[in-house]
Amino acid sequence: MKSNRLKFGALALFTIGFGAAALADSASQTGASDPNQMICRSMAETGSRLKSRKVCMTKAEWAEVRRQQRESIEKGQNSACVRTESVPC
């Protein structure tokens, strides 16, 4: 059960990271290079198909969020599975 939650969480972070990367790529193609430029994005609420919220951050802050998500995913992928009685690998 826990492993399913971890897999789902990693998948969600992975999906959000790719979405953010795609938006950042489209912004970089337009020539916007100001790290203090405010960028607002609509983020889907977890557990809801329709609800979303607007998140506004600077370009530099979005890059930091993307970096942290990437590190989190890589850490999960590179960490060794530890066998316990309740969590089989």
PDB file with one MODEL, atoms N, CA, C and O in Angstrom:
MODEL        1
ATOM      1  N   MET A   1       0.825  -1.187   0.000  1.00  0.00           N
ATOM      2  CA  MET A   1       0.000   0.000   0.000  1.00  0.00           C
ATOM      3  C   MET A   1       0.877   1.262   0.000  1.00  0.00           C
ATOM      4  O   MET A   1       0.641   2.196  -0.767  1.00  0.00           O
ATOM      5  N   LYS A   2       1.897   1.270   0.880  1.00  0.00           N
ATOM      6  CA  LYS A   2       2.776   2.433   0.926  1.00  0.00           C
ATOM      7  C   LYS A   2       3.553   2.582  -0.369  1.00  0.00           C
ATOM      8  O   LYS A   2       3.768   3.693  -0.854  1.00  0.00           O
ATOM      9  N   SER A   3       3.977   1.440  -0.929  1.00  0.00           N
ATOM     10  CA  SER A   3       4.756   1.530  -2.163  1.00  0.00           C
ATOM     11  C   SER A   3       3.913   2.088  -3.299  1.00  0.00           C
ATOM     12  O   SER A   3       4.432   2.791  -4.167  1.00  0.00           O
ATOM     13  N   ASN A   4       2.614   1.783  -3.305  1.00  0.00           N
ATOM     14  CA  ASN A   4       1.741   2.353  -4.330  1.00  0.00           C
ATOM     15  C   ASN A   4       1.627   3.860  -4.171  1.00  0.00           C
ATOM     16  O   ASN A   4       1.603   4.595  -5.157  1.00  0.00           O
ATOM     17  N   ARG A   5       1.558   4.317  -2.926  1.00  0.00           N
ATOM     18  CA  ARG A   5       1.484   5.763  -2.688  1.00  0.00           C
ATOM     19  C   ARG A   5       2.772   6.442  -3.128  1.00  0.00           C
ATOM     20  O   ARG A   5       2.751   7.512  -3.736  1.00  0.00           O
ATOM     21  N   LEU A   6       3.899   5.800  -2.811  1.00  0.00           N
ATOM     22  CA  LEU A   6       5.189   6.372  -3.215  1.00  0.00           C
ATOM     23  C   LEU A   6       5.315   6.420  -4.734  1.00  0.00           C
ATOM     24  O   LEU A   6       5.793   7.406  -5.295  1.00  0.00           O
ATOM     25  N   LYS A   7       4.884   5.349  -5.393  1.00  0.00           N
ATOM     26  CA  LYS A   7       4.948   5.322  -6.855  1.00  0.00           C
ATOM     27  C   LYS A   7       4.056   6.401  -7.449  1.00  0.00           C
ATOM     28  O   LYS A   7       4.443   7.087  -8.395  1.00  0.00           O
ATOM     29  N   PHE A   8       2.837   6.551  -6.877  1.00  0.00           N
ATOM     30  CA  PHE A   8       1.920   7.567  -7.381  1.00  0.00           C
ATOM     31  C   PHE A   8       2.490   8.961  -7.145  1.00  0.00           C
ATOM     32  O   PHE A   8       2.406   9.825  -8.018  1.00  0.00           O
ATOM     33  N   GLY A   9       3.072   9.181  -5.963  1.00  0.00           N
ATOM     34  CA  GLY A   9       3.664  10.482  -5.658  1.00  0.00           C
ATOM     35  C   GLY A   9       4.817  10.810  -6.594  1.00  0.00           C
ATOM     36  O   GLY A   9       4.944  11.936  -7.074  1.00  0.00           O
ATOM     37  N   ALA A  10       5.661   9.804  -6.846  1.00  0.00           N
ATOM     38  CA  ALA A  10       6.781  10.020  -7.763  1.00  0.00           C
ATOM     39  C   ALA A  10       6.280  10.305  -9.173  1.00  0.00           C
ATOM     40  O   ALA A  10       6.821  11.164  -9.870  1.00  0.00           O
ATOM     41  N   LEU A  11       5.243   9.580  -9.590  1.00  0.00           N
ATOM     42  CA  LEU A  11       4.663   9.815 -10.911  1.00  0.00           C
ATOM     43  C   LEU A  11       4.078  11.221 -11.008  1.00  0.00           C
ATOM     44  O   LEU A  11       4.235  11.897 -12.024  1.00  0.00           O
ATOM     45  N   ALA A  12       3.400  11.657  -9.939  1.00  0.00           N
ATOM     46  CA  ALA A  12       2.823  13.004  -9.940  1.00  0.00           C
ATOM     47  C   ALA A  12       3.921  14.061 -10.047  1.00  0.00           C
ATOM     48  O   ALA A  12       3.796  15.007 -10.825  1.00  0.00           O
ATOM     49  N   LEU A  13       4.992  13.907  -9.272  1.00  0.00           N
ATOM     50  CA  LEU A  13       6.104  14.859  -9.353  1.00  0.00           C
ATOM     51  C   LEU A  13       6.755  14.837 -10.726  1.00  0.00           C
ATOM     52  O   LEU A  13       7.119  15.877 -11.274  1.00  0.00           O
ATOM     53  N   PHE A  14       6.895  13.643 -11.267  1.00  0.00           N
ATOM     54  CA  PHE A  14       7.491  13.480 -12.585  1.00  0.00           C
ATOM     55  C   PHE A  14       6.646  14.200 -13.634  1.00  0.00           C
ATOM     56  O   PHE A  14       7.179  14.905 -14.491  1.00  0.00           O
ATOM     57  N   THR A  15       5.320  14.019 -13.562  1.00  0.00           N
ATOM     58  CA  THR A  15       4.406  14.644 -14.522  1.00  0.00           C
ATOM     59  C   THR A  15       4.426  16.160 -14.382  1.00  0.00           C
ATOM     60  O   THR A  15       4.470  16.880 -15.380  1.00  0.00           O
ATOM     61  N   ILE A  16       4.395  16.642 -13.148  1.00  0.00           N
ATOM     62  CA  ILE A  16       4.419  18.089 -12.916  1.00  0.00           C
ATOM     63  C   ILE A  16       5.735  18.672 -13.422  1.00  0.00           C
ATOM     64  O   ILE A  16       5.758  19.752 -14.011  1.00  0.00           O
ATOM     65  N   GLY A  17       6.829  17.949 -13.187  1.00  0.00           N
ATOM     66  CA  GLY A  17       8.139  18.421 -13.643  1.00  0.00           C
ATOM     67  C   GLY A  17       8.202  18.565 -15.147  1.00  0.00           C
ATOM     68  O   GLY A  17       8.739  19.547 -15.660  1.00  0.00           O
ATOM     69  N   PHE A  18       7.646  17.577 -15.870  1.00  0.00           N
ATOM     70  CA  PHE A  18       7.642  17.668 -17.323  1.00  0.00           C
ATOM     71  C   PHE A  18       6.762  18.807 -17.808  1.00  0.00           C
ATOM     72  O   PHE A  18       7.101  19.488 -18.776  1.00  0.00           O
ATOM     73  N   GLY A  19       5.629  19.021 -17.139  1.00  0.00           N
ATOM     74  CA  GLY A  19       4.752  20.134 -17.517  1.00  0.00           C
ATOM     75  C   GLY A  19       5.441  21.470 -17.311  1.00  0.00           C
ATOM     76  O   GLY A  19       5.344  22.369 -18.147  1.00  0.00           O
ATOM     77  N   ALA A  20       6.135  21.591 -16.193  1.00  0.00           N
ATOM     78  CA  ALA A  20       6.851  22.837 -15.908  1.00  0.00           C
ATOM     79  C   ALA A  20       7.993  23.035 -16.897  1.00  0.00           C
ATOM     80  O   ALA A  20       8.259  24.155 -17.333  1.00  0.00           O
ATOM     81  N   ALA A  21       8.668  21.940 -17.251  1.00  0.00           N
ATOM     82  CA  ALA A  21       9.774  22.039 -18.198  1.00  0.00           C
ATOM     83  C   ALA A  21       9.272  22.459 -19.576  1.00  0.00           C
ATOM     84  O   ALA A  21       9.918  23.249 -20.263  1.00  0.00           O
ATOM     85  N   ALA A  22       8.119  21.928 -19.977  1.00  0.00           N
ATOM     86  CA  ALA A  22       7.554  22.293 -21.277  1.00  0.00           C
ATOM     87  C   ALA A  22       7.174  23.763 -21.308  1.00  0.00           C
ATOM     88  O   ALA A  22       7.402  24.443 -22.309  1.00  0.00           O
ATOM     89  N   LEU A  23       6.593  24.262 -20.211  1.00  0.00           N
ATOM     90  CA  LEU A  23       6.236  25.675 -20.151  1.00  0.00           C
ATOM     91  C   LEU A  23       7.485  26.549 -20.141  1.00  0.00           C
ATOM     92  O   LEU A  23       7.502  27.613 -20.760  1.00  0.00           O
ATOM     93  N   ALA A  24       8.522  26.111 -19.449  1.00  0.00           N
ATOM     94  CA  ALA A  24       9.756  26.891 -19.409  1.00  0.00           C
ATOM     95  C   ALA A  24      10.417  26.927 -20.781  1.00  0.00           C
ATOM     96  O   ALA A  24      10.971  27.951 -21.180  1.00  0.00           O
ATOM     97  N   ASP A  25      10.359  25.806 -21.504  1.00  0.00           N
ATOM     98  CA  ASP A  25      10.938  25.769 -22.846  1.00  0.00           C
ATOM     99  C   ASP A  25      10.213  26.729 -23.774  1.00  0.00           C
ATOM    100  O   ASP A  25      10.846  27.409 -24.582  1.00  0.00           O
ATOM    101  N   SER A  26       8.882  26.789 -23.666  1.00  0.00           N
ATOM    102  CA  SER A  26       8.136  27.698 -24.534  1.00  0.00           C
ATOM    103  C   SER A  26       8.452  29.148 -24.188  1.00  0.00           C
ATOM    104  O   SER A  26       8.490  30.003 -25.072  1.00  0.00           O
ATOM    105  N   ALA A  27       8.679  29.431 -22.900  1.00  0.00           N
ATOM    106  CA  ALA A  27       9.036  30.794 -22.495  1.00  0.00           C
ATOM    107  C   ALA A  27      10.426  31.157 -22.996  1.00  0.00           C
ATOM    108  O   ALA A  27      10.663  32.297 -23.395  1.00  0.00           O
ATOM    109  N   SER A  28      11.347  30.198 -22.979  1.00  0.00           N
ATOM    110  CA  SER A  28      12.703  30.497 -23.426  1.00  0.00           C
ATOM    111  C   SER A  28      12.754  30.718 -24.938  1.00  0.00           C
ATOM    112  O   SER A  28      13.619  31.441 -25.432  1.00  0.00           O
ATOM    113  N   GLN A  29      11.842  30.107 -25.660  1.00  0.00           N
ATOM    114  CA  GLN A  29      11.817  30.295 -27.108  1.00  0.00           C
ATOM    115  C   GLN A  29      11.325  31.688 -27.488  1.00  0.00           C
ATOM    116  O   GLN A  29      11.645  32.185 -28.568  1.00  0.00           O
ATOM    117  N   THR A  30      10.553  32.319 -26.612  1.00  0.00           N
ATOM    118  CA  THR A  30      10.052  33.651 -26.913  1.00  0.00           C
ATOM    119  C   THR A  30      11.082  34.730 -26.618  1.00  0.00           C
ATOM    120  O   THR A  30      10.863  35.898 -26.940  1.00  0.00           O
ATOM    121  N   GLY A  31      12.213  34.351 -26.004  1.00  0.00           N
ATOM    122  CA  GLY A  31      13.269  35.313 -25.749  1.00  0.00           C
ATOM    123  C   GLY A  31      13.203  35.956 -24.383  1.00  0.00           C
ATOM    124  O   GLY A  31      13.964  36.885 -24.112  1.00  0.00           O
ATOM    125  N   ALA A  32      12.315  35.493 -23.506  1.00  0.00           N
ATOM    126  CA  ALA A  32      12.204  36.049 -22.164  1.00  0.00           C
ATOM    127  C   ALA A  32      13.355  35.533 -21.322  1.00  0.00           C
ATOM    128  O   ALA A  32      13.419  34.338 -21.032  1.00  0.00           O
ATOM    129  N   SER A  33      14.277  36.419 -20.920  1.00  0.00           N
ATOM    130  CA  SER A  33      15.440  35.982 -20.166  1.00  0.00           C
ATOM    131  C   SER A  33      15.538  36.663 -18.804  1.00  0.00           C
ATOM    132  O   SER A  33      16.526  36.458 -18.098  1.00  0.00           O
ATOM    133  N   ASP A  34      14.562  37.454 -18.417  1.00  0.00           N
ATOM    134  CA  ASP A  34      14.572  38.154 -17.142  1.00  0.00           C
ATOM    135  C   ASP A  34      14.225  37.174 -16.017  1.00  0.00           C
ATOM    136  O   ASP A  34      13.104  36.665 -15.993  1.00  0.00           O
ATOM    137  N   PRO A  35      15.152  36.887 -15.074  1.00  0.00           N
ATOM    138  CA  PRO A  35      14.859  35.933 -14.005  1.00  0.00           C
ATOM    139  C   PRO A  35      13.820  36.454 -13.009  1.00  0.00           C
ATOM    140  O   PRO A  35      13.261  35.667 -12.246  1.00  0.00           O
ATOM    141  N   ASN A  36      13.551  37.755 -13.000  1.00  0.00           N
ATOM    142  CA  ASN A  36      12.564  38.326 -12.089  1.00  0.00           C
ATOM    143  C   ASN A  36      11.179  38.456 -12.715  1.00  0.00           C
ATOM    144  O   ASN A  36      10.263  38.997 -12.097  1.00  0.00           O
ATOM    145  N   GLN A  37      11.030  37.967 -13.924  1.00  0.00           N
ATOM    146  CA  GLN A  37       9.731  38.016 -14.601  1.00  0.00           C
ATOM    147  C   GLN A  37       8.747  37.124 -13.856  1.00  0.00           C
ATOM    148  O   GLN A  37       9.057  35.968 -13.570  1.00  0.00           O
ATOM    149  N   MET A  38       7.563  37.649 -13.539  1.00  0.00           N
ATOM    150  CA  MET A  38       6.527  36.871 -12.854  1.00  0.00           C
ATOM    151  C   MET A  38       5.817  35.985 -13.861  1.00  0.00           C
ATOM    152  O   MET A  38       5.406  36.437 -14.929  1.00  0.00           O
ATOM    153  N   ILE A  39       5.678  34.713 -13.503  1.00  0.00           N
ATOM    154  CA  ILE A  39       4.985  33.751 -14.344  1.00  0.00           C
ATOM    155  C   ILE A  39       3.903  33.098 -13.492  1.00  0.00           C
ATOM    156  O   ILE A  39       4.188  32.585 -12.410  1.00  0.00           O
ATOM    157  N   CYS A  40       2.671  33.117 -13.971  1.00  0.00           N
ATOM    158  CA  CYS A  40       1.555  32.496 -13.270  1.00  0.00           C
ATOM    159  C   CYS A  40       1.117  31.256 -14.023  1.00  0.00           C
ATOM    160  O   CYS A  40       0.998  31.261 -15.249  1.00  0.00           O
ATOM    161  N   ARG A  41       0.879  30.191 -13.267  1.00  0.00           N
ATOM    162  CA  ARG A  41       0.450  28.925 -13.860  1.00  0.00           C
ATOM    163  C   ARG A  41      -0.730  28.389 -13.076  1.00  0.00           C
ATOM    164  O   ARG A  41      -0.852  28.616 -11.872  1.00  0.00           O
ATOM    165  N   SER A  42      -1.589  27.681 -13.769  1.00  0.00           N
ATOM    166  CA  SER A  42      -2.723  27.032 -13.139  1.00  0.00           C
ATOM    167  C   SER A  42      -2.309  25.612 -12.788  1.00  0.00           C
ATOM    168  O   SER A  42      -1.948  24.834 -13.670  1.00  0.00           O
ATOM    169  N   MET A  43      -2.359  25.269 -11.497  1.00  0.00           N
ATOM    170  CA  MET A  43      -1.937  23.957 -11.018  1.00  0.00           C
ATOM    171  C   MET A  43      -3.166  23.164 -10.574  1.00  0.00           C
ATOM    172  O   MET A  43      -4.003  23.675  -9.829  1.00  0.00           O
ATOM    173  N   ALA A  44      -3.271  21.933 -11.027  1.00  0.00           N
ATOM    174  CA  ALA A  44      -4.389  21.066 -10.658  1.00  0.00           C
ATOM    175  C   ALA A  44      -4.268  20.679  -9.188  1.00  0.00           C
ATOM    176  O   ALA A  44      -3.178  20.373  -8.705  1.00  0.00           O
ATOM    177  N   GLU A  45      -5.401  20.695  -8.483  1.00  0.00           N
ATOM    178  CA  GLU A  45      -5.430  20.278  -7.088  1.00  0.00           C
ATOM    179  C   GLU A  45      -5.392  18.759  -7.009  1.00  0.00           C
ATOM    180  O   GLU A  45      -6.092  18.082  -7.762  1.00  0.00           O
ATOM    181  N   THR A  46      -4.594  18.226  -6.118  1.00  0.00           N
ATOM    182  CA  THR A  46      -4.513  16.789  -5.940  1.00  0.00           C
ATOM    183  C   THR A  46      -5.837  16.273  -5.391  1.00  0.00           C
ATOM    184  O   THR A  46      -6.376  16.822  -4.430  1.00  0.00           O
ATOM    185  N   GLY A  47      -6.355  15.221  -6.003  1.00  0.00           N
ATOM    186  CA  GLY A  47      -7.596  14.613  -5.552  1.00  0.00           C
ATOM    187  C   GLY A  47      -8.829  15.179  -6.222  1.00  0.00           C
ATOM    188  O   GLY A  47      -9.943  14.775  -5.890  1.00  0.00           O
ATOM    189  N   SER A  48      -8.666  16.098  -7.148  1.00  0.00           N
ATOM    190  CA  SER A  48      -9.807  16.685  -7.834  1.00  0.00           C
ATOM    191  C   SER A  48      -9.526  16.722  -9.333  1.00  0.00           C
ATOM    192  O   SER A  48      -8.413  17.020  -9.767  1.00  0.00           O
ATOM    193  N   ARG A  49     -10.561  16.414 -10.112  1.00  0.00           N
ATOM    194  CA  ARG A  49     -10.390  16.460 -11.561  1.00  0.00           C
ATOM    195  C   ARG A  49     -10.592  17.866 -12.116  1.00  0.00           C
ATOM    196  O   ARG A  49     -10.084  18.197 -13.188  1.00  0.00           O
ATOM    197  N   LEU A  50     -11.333  18.685 -11.386  1.00  0.00           N
ATOM    198  CA  LEU A  50     -11.711  19.985 -11.928  1.00  0.00           C
ATOM    199  C   LEU A  50     -11.085  21.177 -11.202  1.00  0.00           C
ATOM    200  O   LEU A  50     -10.872  22.226 -11.809  1.00  0.00           O
ATOM    201  N   LYS A  51     -10.796  21.027  -9.938  1.00  0.00           N
ATOM    202  CA  LYS A  51     -10.308  22.153  -9.155  1.00  0.00           C
ATOM    203  C   LYS A  51      -8.846  22.445  -9.467  1.00  0.00           C
ATOM    204  O   LYS A  51      -8.030  21.530  -9.578  1.00  0.00           O
ATOM    205  N   SER A  52      -8.525  23.718  -9.606  1.00  0.00           N
ATOM    206  CA  SER A  52      -7.144  24.134  -9.822  1.00  0.00           C
ATOM    207  C   SER A  52      -6.912  25.451  -9.092  1.00  0.00           C
ATOM    208  O   SER A  52      -7.855  26.147  -8.716  1.00  0.00           O
ATOM    209  N   ARG A  53      -5.646  25.774  -8.904  1.00  0.00           N
ATOM    210  CA  ARG A  53      -5.313  27.040  -8.255  1.00  0.00           C
ATOM    211  C   ARG A  53      -4.233  27.733  -9.064  1.00  0.00           C
ATOM    212  O   ARG A  53      -3.447  27.089  -9.759  1.00  0.00           O
ATOM    213  N   LYS A  54      -4.205  29.036  -8.967  1.00  0.00           N
ATOM    214  CA  LYS A  54      -3.238  29.832  -9.700  1.00  0.00           C
ATOM    215  C   LYS A  54      -2.016  30.058  -8.814  1.00  0.00           C
ATOM    216  O   LYS A  54      -2.141  30.515  -7.678  1.00  0.00           O
ATOM    217  N   VAL A  55      -0.838  29.735  -9.339  1.00  0.00           N
ATOM    218  CA  VAL A  55       0.411  29.900  -8.605  1.00  0.00           C
ATOM    219  C   VAL A  55       1.292  30.856  -9.395  1.00  0.00           C
ATOM    220  O   VAL A  55       1.566  30.637 -10.574  1.00  0.00           O
ATOM    221  N   CYS A  56       1.729  31.917  -8.732  1.00  0.00           N
ATOM    222  CA  CYS A  56       2.589  32.909  -9.374  1.00  0.00           C
ATOM    223  C   CYS A  56       3.943  32.951  -8.671  1.00  0.00           C
ATOM    224  O   CYS A  56       4.019  33.101  -7.451  1.00  0.00           O
ATOM    225  N   MET A  57       5.006  32.816  -9.454  1.00  0.00           N
ATOM    226  CA  MET A  57       6.378  32.899  -8.955  1.00  0.00           C
ATOM    227  C   MET A  57       7.233  33.530 -10.045  1.00  0.00           C
ATOM    228  O   MET A  57       6.828  33.639 -11.202  1.00  0.00           O
ATOM    229  N   THR A  58       8.430  33.942  -9.636  1.00  0.00           N
ATOM    230  CA  THR A  58       9.350  34.476 -10.637  1.00  0.00           C
ATOM    231  C   THR A  58       9.927  33.325 -11.445  1.00  0.00           C
ATOM    232  O   THR A  58       9.819  32.160 -11.062  1.00  0.00           O
ATOM    233  N   LYS A  59      10.533  33.668 -12.555  1.00  0.00           N
ATOM    234  CA  LYS A  59      11.144  32.658 -13.422  1.00  0.00           C
ATOM    235  C   LYS A  59      12.220  31.886 -12.662  1.00  0.00           C
ATOM    236  O   LYS A  59      12.335  30.669 -12.812  1.00  0.00           O
ATOM    237  N   ALA A  60      13.004  32.585 -11.850  1.00  0.00           N
ATOM    238  CA  ALA A  60      14.052  31.935 -11.060  1.00  0.00           C
ATOM    239  C   ALA A  60      13.451  30.974 -10.034  1.00  0.00           C
ATOM    240  O   ALA A  60      14.002  29.898  -9.800  1.00  0.00           O
ATOM    241  N   GLU A  61      12.333  31.351  -9.425  1.00  0.00           N
ATOM    242  CA  GLU A  61      11.690  30.475  -8.446  1.00  0.00           C
ATOM    243  C   GLU A  61      11.140  29.215  -9.117  1.00  0.00           C
ATOM    244  O   GLU A  61      11.242  28.123  -8.556  1.00  0.00           O
ATOM    245  N   TRP A  62      10.555  29.356 -10.318  1.00  0.00           N
ATOM    246  CA  TRP A  62      10.070  28.182 -11.050  1.00  0.00           C
ATOM    247  C   TRP A  62      11.236  27.255 -11.387  1.00  0.00           C
ATOM    248  O   TRP A  62      11.093  26.034 -11.325  1.00  0.00           O
ATOM    249  N   ALA A  63      12.374  27.818 -11.740  1.00  0.00           N
ATOM    250  CA  ALA A  63      13.549  27.000 -12.050  1.00  0.00           C
ATOM    251  C   ALA A  63      14.010  26.237 -10.808  1.00  0.00           C
ATOM    252  O   ALA A  63      14.412  25.078 -10.910  1.00  0.00           O
ATOM    253  N   GLU A  64      13.958  26.874  -9.640  1.00  0.00           N
ATOM    254  CA  GLU A  64      14.348  26.218  -8.394  1.00  0.00           C
ATOM    255  C   GLU A  64      13.373  25.085  -8.046  1.00  0.00           C
ATOM    256  O   GLU A  64      13.800  24.019  -7.601  1.00  0.00           O
ATOM    257  N   VAL A  65      12.086  25.304  -8.243  1.00  0.00           N
ATOM    258  CA  VAL A  65      11.082  24.255  -8.007  1.00  0.00           C
ATOM    259  C   VAL A  65      11.353  23.072  -8.925  1.00  0.00           C
ATOM    260  O   VAL A  65      11.302  21.921  -8.491  1.00  0.00           O
ATOM    261  N   ARG A  66      11.639  23.349 -10.180  1.00  0.00           N
ATOM    262  CA  ARG A  66      11.940  22.288 -11.148  1.00  0.00           C
ATOM    263  C   ARG A  66      13.181  21.497 -10.725  1.00  0.00           C
ATOM    264  O   ARG A  66      13.206  20.270 -10.826  1.00  0.00           O
ATOM    265  N   ARG A  67      14.209  22.208 -10.252  1.00  0.00           N
ATOM    266  CA  ARG A  67      15.436  21.559  -9.806  1.00  0.00           C
ATOM    267  C   ARG A  67      15.173  20.656  -8.595  1.00  0.00           C
ATOM    268  O   ARG A  67      15.679  19.536  -8.533  1.00  0.00           O
ATOM    269  N   GLN A  68      14.382  21.143  -7.639  1.00  0.00           N
ATOM    270  CA  GLN A  68      14.064  20.356  -6.452  1.00  0.00           C
ATOM    271  C   GLN A  68      13.250  19.115  -6.817  1.00  0.00           C
ATOM    272  O   GLN A  68      13.481  18.037  -6.269  1.00  0.00           O
ATOM    273  N   GLN A  69      12.299  19.264  -7.738  1.00  0.00           N
ATOM    274  CA  GLN A  69      11.507  18.114  -8.172  1.00  0.00           C
ATOM    275  C   GLN A  69      12.401  17.081  -8.855  1.00  0.00           C
ATOM    276  O   GLN A  69      12.267  15.881  -8.615  1.00  0.00           O
ATOM    277  N   ARG A  70      13.296  17.545  -9.692  1.00  0.00           N
ATOM    278  CA  ARG A  70      14.205  16.643 -10.399  1.00  0.00           C
ATOM    279  C   ARG A  70      15.093  15.897  -9.392  1.00  0.00           C
ATOM    280  O   ARG A  70      15.299  14.691  -9.526  1.00  0.00           O
ATOM    281  N   GLU A  71      15.618  16.608  -8.387  1.00  0.00           N
ATOM    282  CA  GLU A  71      16.444  15.967  -7.364  1.00  0.00           C
ATOM    283  C   GLU A  71      15.649  14.930  -6.584  1.00  0.00           C
ATOM    284  O   GLU A  71      16.158  13.850  -6.282  1.00  0.00           O
ATOM    285  N   SER A  72      14.409  15.255  -6.258  1.00  0.00           N
ATOM    286  CA  SER A  72      13.557  14.335  -5.509  1.00  0.00           C
ATOM    287  C   SER A  72      13.298  13.062  -6.304  1.00  0.00           C
ATOM    288  O   SER A  72      13.348  11.963  -5.752  1.00  0.00           O
ATOM    289  N   ILE A  73      13.026  13.202  -7.574  1.00  0.00           N
ATOM    290  CA  ILE A  73      12.772  12.041  -8.427  1.00  0.00           C
ATOM    291  C   ILE A  73      14.029  11.196  -8.560  1.00  0.00           C
ATOM    292  O   ILE A  73      13.972   9.971  -8.458  1.00  0.00           O
ATOM    293  N   GLU A  74      15.168  11.851  -8.787  1.00  0.00           N
ATOM    294  CA  GLU A  74      16.424  11.111  -8.915  1.00  0.00           C
ATOM    295  C   GLU A  74      16.774  10.397  -7.619  1.00  0.00           C
ATOM    296  O   GLU A  74      17.273   9.272  -7.653  1.00  0.00           O
ATOM    297  N   LYS A  75      16.524  11.025  -6.484  1.00  0.00           N
ATOM    298  CA  LYS A  75      16.798  10.403  -5.193  1.00  0.00           C
ATOM    299  C   LYS A  75      15.937   9.149  -5.025  1.00  0.00           C
ATOM    300  O   LYS A  75      16.431   8.118  -4.569  1.00  0.00           O
ATOM    301  N   GLY A  76      14.663   9.230  -5.387  1.00  0.00           N
ATOM    302  CA  GLY A  76      13.777   8.080  -5.291  1.00  0.00           C
ATOM    303  C   GLY A  76      14.182   6.954  -6.222  1.00  0.00           C
ATOM    304  O   GLY A  76      14.071   5.779  -5.871  1.00  0.00           O
ATOM    305  N   GLN A  77      14.646   7.309  -7.397  1.00  0.00           N
ATOM    306  CA  GLN A  77      15.049   6.295  -8.365  1.00  0.00           C
ATOM    307  C   GLN A  77      16.373   5.638  -7.986  1.00  0.00           C
ATOM    308  O   GLN A  77      16.586   4.463  -8.285  1.00  0.00           O
ATOM    309  N   ASN A  78      17.252   6.374  -7.338  1.00  0.00           N
ATOM    310  CA  ASN A  78      18.569   5.851  -7.002  1.00  0.00           C
ATOM    311  C   ASN A  78      18.639   5.204  -5.626  1.00  0.00           C
ATOM    312  O   ASN A  78      19.615   4.519  -5.322  1.00  0.00           O
ATOM    313  N   SER A  79      17.622   5.406  -4.782  1.00  0.00           N
ATOM    314  CA  SER A  79      17.679   4.848  -3.432  1.00  0.00           C
ATOM    315  C   SER A  79      17.408   3.345  -3.472  1.00  0.00           C
ATOM    316  O   SER A  79      16.592   2.859  -4.255  1.00  0.00           O
ATOM    317  N   ALA A  80      18.098   2.646  -2.626  1.00  0.00           N
ATOM    318  CA  ALA A  80      17.934   1.190  -2.554  1.00  0.00           C
ATOM    319  C   ALA A  80      16.678   0.862  -1.768  1.00  0.00           C
ATOM    320  O   ALA A  80      16.312   1.571  -0.830  1.00  0.00           O
ATOM    321  N   CYS A  81      16.033  -0.204  -2.157  1.00  0.00           N
ATOM    322  CA  CYS A  81      14.842  -0.664  -1.455  1.00  0.00           C
ATOM    323  C   CYS A  81      15.282  -1.406  -0.198  1.00  0.00           C
ATOM    324  O   CYS A  81      16.152  -2.274  -0.264  1.00  0.00           O
ATOM    325  N   VAL A  82      14.692  -1.073   0.939  1.00  0.00           N
ATOM    326  CA  VAL A  82      15.007  -1.729   2.192  1.00  0.00           C
ATOM    327  C   VAL A  82      13.856  -2.666   2.546  1.00  0.00           C
ATOM    328  O   VAL A  82      12.723  -2.226   2.742  1.00  0.00           O
ATOM    329  N   ARG A  83      14.156  -3.951   2.624  1.00  0.00           N
ATOM    330  CA  ARG A  83      13.108  -4.946   2.904  1.00  0.00           C
ATOM    331  C   ARG A  83      12.748  -4.925   4.378  1.00  0.00           C
ATOM    332  O   ARG A  83      13.616  -4.938   5.251  1.00  0.00           O
ATOM    333  N   THR A  84      11.456  -4.893   4.632  1.00  0.00           N
ATOM    334  CA  THR A  84      10.923  -5.066   5.970  1.00  0.00           C
ATOM    335  C   THR A  84       9.755  -6.036   5.848  1.00  0.00           C
ATOM    336  O   THR A  84       9.365  -6.404   4.740  1.00  0.00           O
ATOM    337  N   GLU A  85       9.204  -6.443   6.963  1.00  0.00           N
ATOM    338  CA  GLU A  85       8.088  -7.381   6.914  1.00  0.00           C
ATOM    339  C   GLU A  85       6.851  -6.740   6.286  1.00  0.00           C
ATOM    340  O   GLU A  85       6.102  -7.402   5.568  1.00  0.00           O
ATOM    341  N   SER A  86       6.641  -5.457   6.555  1.00  0.00           N
ATOM    342  CA  SER A  86       5.430  -4.803   6.054  1.00  0.00           C
ATOM    343  C   SER A  86       5.583  -4.229   4.655  1.00  0.00           C
ATOM    344  O   SER A  86       4.587  -4.001   3.969  1.00  0.00           O
ATOM    345  N   VAL A  87       6.834  -3.990   4.215  1.00  0.00           N
ATOM    346  CA  VAL A  87       7.055  -3.404   2.895  1.00  0.00           C
ATOM    347  C   VAL A  87       7.999  -4.295   2.094  1.00  0.00           C
ATOM    348  O   VAL A  87       9.216  -4.183   2.241  1.00  0.00           O
ATOM    349  N   PRO A  88       7.460  -5.184   1.242  1.00  0.00           N
ATOM    350  CA  PRO A  88       8.339  -5.988   0.405  1.00  0.00           C
ATOM    351  C   PRO A  88       8.849  -5.175  -0.783  1.00  0.00           C
ATOM    352  O   PRO A  88       8.165  -4.262  -1.245  1.00  0.00           O
ATOM    353  N   CYS A  89      10.010  -5.487  -1.266  1.00  0.00           N
ATOM    354  CA  CYS A  89      10.585  -4.775  -2.409  1.00  0.00           C
ATOM    355  C   CYS A  89      10.009  -5.273  -3.724  1.00  0.00           C
ATOM    356  O   CYS A  89      10.384  -4.781  -4.788  1.00  0.00           O
TER     357      CYS A  89
ENDMDL
END
